[in-house]
């Protein structure tokens, strides 16, 4: 069992794949060459599933940070005899700058440790375990390092230290004195190709420096947001870029799989895919963080991946692989114990089979945000968006699994109805581009029917709030979307009452928001950070700016020391829960910060 806190990890990315590094210098998660590739190191999910550590034998005091405006990690170890600094990065392509990040990433993990004062004894433990720990590879010494054979790939480790091999693990120890530095590189190649180790010290230093310059060039282009929490918004924009698969523009929901929503629980899902549900929120966040090119590429990916003939009575799929794949069938990895014995460990996600009617609204809202006004659409995109609007108009009366992907029977979830209303509302706005003037009366009629149904069956006068589903007595944080998507004005008394009901009845003792109170799994879960940022955003929209700031700060306080946010947080221990880092949480941060800024500016200029 691995017990290290989820929040102890740092994210590395080459805009194609990801690694997670602990505060004591161990790479406990690495997927190459794609985010969804089988892990090479997976100690995050099982103590025996592989890691690579570089650290002093006596670590002493440890501090870490990202080098300014980058996702290159710097960890400082202060021991009783000296100080050593470890730099970690997934290498970007040579001289990649700005929006080109990730275009030609070589699939290489770079590590460099330098003794900056005194003397420090360094120990190295290298235990590659490809295919999520299923393979214990054959390690073989080669000129300049080690090769690991087994499975579809060969792992090539360039090492200036002679490592002692014992089984499928290698160890080394070396004494460093001030000014002495060591560089390491791990590259993944195909098993049937002949590749040399080849990463010498000078090359490692140059590529590390070049990767720093690449991230800084991207950050320099993305400083459009000015306002409160400016640094946090900028950093969250970088995290979203880090979670972007550069070849397609797809953004993964998180870098990991099977990190649970409750320690020991079974809500252990694979989040290394792209959800249509996230589309409109993601595009808003990218716009705030001045990522216009990323907005365009993300929508282009969605439009291409989701394109299908909806007229044959099929549903729009809710999620896709980062290359546009549709079959994401779920399976268990029984040889892994899971983080803190949270099992089963899953790869794939069977939610791809679910019906979620909200996706039509998210897709058409994304289209309205992204497509240039007044410009004609290509015939395929126009036909697809037309069919999406028609499907929302036709199917909004049907039950589904809802935004939270409930695995029980379908229900008439309010949020799903709301987003079908959004689909038709945005389709009406897009009608000229869709060349759909003759469909306007029908869309307007169905939009009005949805509004009437939500106001009649979604409003619970006894609770004084809109509820999770029609004719329900349960609150749900997704009803915070009512003012955010423009269904009702923020000053509507029912909106005000709903927001305050969630703020008082769905929050924990720390002021963080739960999605809902119970579901069919009958398992407790932590507070949901995205929903907390939604509450901050809704409070700002409804005129409660001081309270919005307080809620925002409560959520922000759950970031780790590197500013990374998980999906959830334990209401008792404040520990991070769920897959990590979570794109949706960083998206929520950006959108809430903008809403609070705009509300405060409006207050300042209101006589």
N, C-alpha and C positions, 0 to 999 in steps of 0.2 A: 504494500500500500504506500502511495506517496501522499504526504501530508503537508507539503509546503504550500503556503497560502497562494491562491490564484493571483492576488494582487501583488505578489512579490516578483512577478515576471515583467520583463521589458520586451517590447516588440521590435523586431528587425524586419525590414522588407526591401525587396528589390523590385517592387511593383509587379511581381509575378508569383512570389511565394513568400513564406513568412517563417521566422524563427522566434522562439521565446527564450529569454535568458534570465536566470535567477540573479538575485543580488550578490550571491557568492561565486559568480562566474561560471555557472553551469548552463549549457544549452540543453534544455529539457524538452524542446519541441522543435522539429525542423521538417518541413515538407518541401521537397524539390522534385521537379522544376516548377510545379504549380501549387497554388494554395491547397487544392484538393488531392494532391499526390499522396501516396502512402508515406507515413512519417518515417524518417530515418532515425530520429531520436524521439522517443515518446514517454520519457520518464514522468512527464506530466500526468500520465494515465496509469502507469505501473512502474514500480521501482526497478524492474528488470528490463524495461523496454527501450533502454538506450539513452546515453547522454554524452556530453563532452565538456569536461570542466578544466579550467585553467585558473589557478588561484594560489596564493601563498599558503605554505604549510601551516602558518599561524596567521589567519586573516586579520585579526584585530578589529579595528574600526573600519567600517565600509560605508562609502557614500557613492552616489552615482547621479548622472545627469545625461541628457542628450546634448551633444555639441550643438550650440545655438543654431536654430533654423534647420536642423537636420533630424534624421532618425538614426544617427550613428551614436552608439552608446559608449559612454566613458564611465568606467567603474574604478574608484580609487580605494586601494587597500593600504591602511596605515598599520604597520606592525611595530613590535617593540624594537626592531632592528633597522627599519627603513620603510620606504613607501614605494608601492608599485601601482601603475595605472594601466588598466586593460581597456582596449578599444575593440568594439565588435561592430561588424556591418555585414549585410548582404550586398555584394558588389553590384553596382549599377553598370550598365554598358559603358565602354570607354568613351569619355567626353560627351556623355549624354547630358543634355541641359534642358531646363524648362519643361515644356510639355512632352519632350521626348523620353522622359524617365521611364525605364523599363522596356524600351524598344528592343534592346539587345542585351539584356542582363545575362551574364554567363552562367548563372546558377552556382555561385561560389560564395561560401561563408568565409569572411576574413576575420582574423583575430590577431591582435598585436599587443604584447605586454612589455612595458618599459619600467625599469627601476629608476625613479627620479631622485632618490636620496638613500644613503646608507646601503645596506645589503638585505636582500629578500630571497628566501628559499621558495622556489615555485614548484608546485606539483601539477602534473597533467594526468587526467584519466580520460581515455577515449574508448567509448563502448558503442559503436554503431550497431543498430538493430533494425535493418530495413523491414519494410512492410509491417509497421506498427509492432515491432518486436518479434515478429514471427520467425525472422531469419537471424541466426547467429553466424555471421559471415566468417569466411576464412581470411585472416589477416596475414599479409605477406609483405616483408620488407622489400622496398624498391629504392632505387637511387633517389634520395631527397625526401623519403618519407615512407608511407605505408599505402598499400592497396587493399581494399576489402572486397572480396568476391562472394557472390551469393545472390540469386534472384536475377532480375532484369537489368540491374545496374552494377557498375563498379564504382566504389567510393575511393577517391584519390586524395590523400592527406599529405600536403606539403608541410614538413616539420623540420626545423633546424636542430631539434633535440632527438637523440636516439631513444626510441621508445621500446620498452620491454614488453613483448607479447606473451600473454598467458590466455590461451583459449581464444575467445573473440573480443578480448579487451587488451588495451595497451596502456602502460603506465610509464611515466618519466618524472625525473626530478632534476632541477638545476638551480644553482646559486647565481643570482644576479647582483651586480653591484651598480652604483649610480652611473647612469648613461648607457647601460647595457639594455638592449631590447631584442625581442624575439618576434618573428612574424610567422603565422600559420595560415594555411588556406585549405579548405575542404571543397572539392569539386566532384560533381556527380556526372558520370558518363554512362553511355550504353555498354552493357556487358560485352557485346559483340564487336565493339570498336576498340582499337588500340590507341590509348591516350597516355601521355606521360604526366608525371606529377607536375613538374615544371614551374611552380610558383616560388621563385626565389625572393629573398628579403626585399630587394629593391623594388621588385614588381608589386609585392604586397603593399609596401608603403605608398607607392604611386597610386595604386588602385584605391586604397583607403582614402587618400587625399582627394582623388578624383571623385569618389562617391560623396564625400563631404561637399565638394564644390557643386556637384549635381543637385543635391538636396537644397543647397542654399540658393541656387539659381531658380529652382521652382518656387521656393518661399518668397523670393524677391518679386515674383510675378503675381503673388496672391496676397496682397496686403490691402485689399479694398475695404475691409471692414474697419471702421473707426468708431470706438465707443467703449462702454464698460466691458470688461473681460476680453480685451483685445488680444492679449497674448494667448488666452485659452481658446478663443475662436480660431486664431491662426494655427495653433497646435492641433486642434481638432480637424482643421482642413488638411493638415499634413497626414494625420491618421487616416482620413478618408482616402487620400491619395495612396497611402501605403497599403490599404486594403483593396486597391483597384488592380485588376488584372489587365496590364497594359495592352496586350494584343487585341482585346475586345472592348475595353472600357467598362466591363462588368465590375461591380463592387460587391465583395463578399460581406455577409452579415457579421462575421467574426473570423478570426484566424484559426479557430480550434473546433474540435468536436468533443461532445460528451462531458463537458464541464457542467455540473449539475446546478439546478436552481435551488437545491437543498442538499447539504452533505448527507450522503447515504441514500438519497432519493433516486427515483427512476426517470425524472424529467431530464434526460441526457441526450440532447439532439445534436446533429451535425449541422453547423452553421456556415460551412464553407461554400455557400451557394448565394445566388442573387434572387431576392424576392421582389415581385412586382409591387407588393404591398408597400415597400419602402420607397417607391419611385418618387412620388410627389414630394415627400418630406426630404428625400435626399437631394432633389433638384433645388428645393428652396435653400437648403444648407449650402450646397455648392455655389449658388448664386450669391449668398451672403459672404461666403469666404472668397469671392472673386474667382471662382473656378469655372468660367464660362465654357472653355473648351471641354473640360471634364463633363459639364452638363450635357453638351451636345453629344459627346461620345457615349455617355451612359444611356441617354434616350435612344440613340441610334442602335445600341446593343439591344435594348428592350424591344424596340419595334421589330428588329430582325429576328430575335430569338422567339418572341411571342407570336409572330405572324403565323396565322393558321386559318383554315376555312371554318369560321365559327358557324356558318350557315348549316353545317351538317349535324347540328344538335350536340356539339361538344362544348365543354367549358374552357375558358381561358385558363391555361395552367398558371399556378400562383408563383412558381419559382423555377429557376433554370440553373444548369451548370454554368461555370464561368466561360465556357466556350460555346454556350448556347444549347448544351445537352438537355434533353427532356427526361430521360429515364434515370431517376435518382434513387432507385430502389434501395431500401434500407436493409442492412444486415448487421448481425452482432459479431463482436470480436471476443469470444469467450475466454481467450487466453490472457486478457487484460483484466485486472481487478477494478480499474477505474479510480478516479481521484477520490481519496478517502473512502474507498470501497463503494463508490457510487456506480452501480451497474444497472443495466448492461451498458457496455461501451458500444456505440453505434457508429457506423459510417453509412452514408446515404441518408435520405430523409423522406419517409413515406408521406409526409405532408404534401408532396408534389401531386398526389392523387386526389387531394381534397377539393371540394367545391368551396370557393370563397368568393362571394359575389362582390366584395369590396374592390377587387382588382380592376374592375372596369372603370371605376371612379379614379383610382390612382393612375391608371394608364392615360385616361383622357385629360386629367389634370396635368400630368407630366407633359402631354402633347401641347396643351395650351401655354404652359410655361416656356416651352422650348422652341416650338415651330415659329419661324419668322412670320410676323403678321403680314398679310397681303400677298405672300408668295404661294404659288400653286404647289400642291403636294404631288409627289410621284404617285402613279396609279395604284401601286401595291399598298403603300402606306395609307392612302385615302380609303381604299376598299376595306382595309383591316380596321381602321378607326371607325368607319361607318358601321361595320359589323359589330364592333365592340359596343357602340351606342345602342344599336338595335337589340343586342343581347341583353344589355342592362334593362332596357325598356320592357323586354319580354319576360325576364326571369326574376325581377326584383321581388316578386310575391312568393318566391320559393325559399325554403329553409337552406341553411348552409352551416359550415363549421366555424365561421367567423374569423376575425382578425387574430385571435389567440390560438387558432388551429386546434380547437377542442377535438379530442378523439372519441367523443361520444356521439349520440344521434344529432342530426342537424336541428337547428332551431332558427327562429326568426330574430336574429340578432339586430339590434338597432343600428350598430355601426355599419353593418352590411347594407341595410336599407339606405342609410345616410350616404354612403359612397356610391350607390346606384343613383341617388339624387345628384351627386356631384358629377357622375358620368354624363347625365343628360344635360345638366346645367352647362358643363364645359363643351359638350357637343353642340349645344345651341350657339354658344359663343364662337365655335369653330365652323359653324354651318357654311359660311361663304367659302372657306378653304376646302371644306368637304364636299362642296357643290351639292348641298343637301337642303336647299330651300323648301322643297316639297315635303320634307320630313319634319319641319319645324312644328306644325300643329300637333302632330302625334307626340313628339318629344316633350313639348310644353305640357300636353295633357297628362302624360305619364309622370312628369316631374311634379306636377301639382297633386297627383294621386299619392305619390310617395310622401310629399310634405304632409298631406292630410293624415295619412296612416301613422307617420311618426308622431305627429302632434296629438293624435287621438289615442294611439295604443302604446306609444313609447313614454308618454308622460304619466307619472304616478303622483297624483295630488296628495296622497297620504304621506309619501316620502318627500314631496316637494322637489322632485328631481326626475330627469329622464333616466331610464333604467337600461340594464344590460340587453334585454330582449323585450319584445312586445308582451304586454300583460304580465310583466315580471315585477318582483319586489326586490330585485338585486341591483346594487350599484355596480358600475363598471367604469374604469378610467377612460375607456375609449369614447365615452359620451363627451369628454372634453373637446372632441373634434367639432362639436356643433358650432361654436363660434369661430373656431380656427379655419374651417372650410367655408364659412360664410352662409351657413344654412339659416341661422338666426343672428340678429344683431347682438353685439355684446351687452347692450343695455336692456335686452329683453329680461323681464323678471324671472322667467323660467331658466334662462341661461345662468343668471346670477345665482339663483337658488341651487342649480345643479353643481356649479363650480364650488360653491361653499359646502355643499353636502359631501362632495368628494374630499375637500380639504379637511373636513372634520371627521368623516366616517370611514374613509379608505386609507388614512395615513397612519403610520406607526408612531411610536413615541418620539422619533427623531424628525417627524414632519415629512417623511418620505412616503410615496404613494404605492399601494398595492394595486395590481390590475383589477382584482375582484377578491371576494372572500373565500369562496369554495368552488370546486368543480368536480367532475366525475372521477378524477384520480385520488381525491381525498388526501392530498399531500399539501402540507404548508409550503409556501415559497417565500422568498425574501421580497423586499420592496423593489419595485421596478424603476430603474433610473430614468428611462425614457418617459414613463408616465409622470414622474416627478417634474421633469422639464416641461411636459405638456401642461401640468398644473401651473407652473410658473408662467408659461406663455399665456394660458387662459386668464390667469389673475391679472396679468398686464393688460390684456385686451379689455377686461371688464372693469378696469379703473383701479384695481388694488395693487398699485405698483410697489408700495413698500412691502407688502406681503409677498409679492412676486419675487422681489430681491431676496427675501428671507428664504423662500423655498428653493430658489436657484442656488443660493450659497450652501444650503443643506445637501443638495445633490452634488454640487461641486466638491464638497468636503469628502466625498466618497471616492474621488480619484486617488490613484496611488501616487507615490513620490515622483513619478514621471508624467503625471497628468493623464494617465490612461484610465478609462472607465470600463467596468464590467457591465454585464446585463442587469444584474440585481445586486443587492447588498443585504446581508443578514441583519434583521432588525434588532437583534440582541447584541451580537458581537461586532457589527459594522464591517464584517469581512466580505470581500468580493465573492460573488456567486455567478455562475453561468459562464457561457463562452466569452473569450477575452482576447483582445479588447473588442468591445461591441460597437459596431458602426452606428447602430440606431441610437445609442446613448450619446455619442459625439454629435450626431445629427440633431438630437434634441437640445443639446447644449447650445449649438450654433443658433438654432431657430428661436430658442427662448431668450438668448442674449439680445438678438435683434429686436424681438418684440418688446422687451423691457426698455431697451434704448429708445425705440420709437415712441413708446408710451410716455416716457419721461420727457422726451423732447416736446411732445404734444402738450403735456402739462405745463412746461415752461413757457410755451407760446400761447397758451389759452388765457385770455384776460380774466 
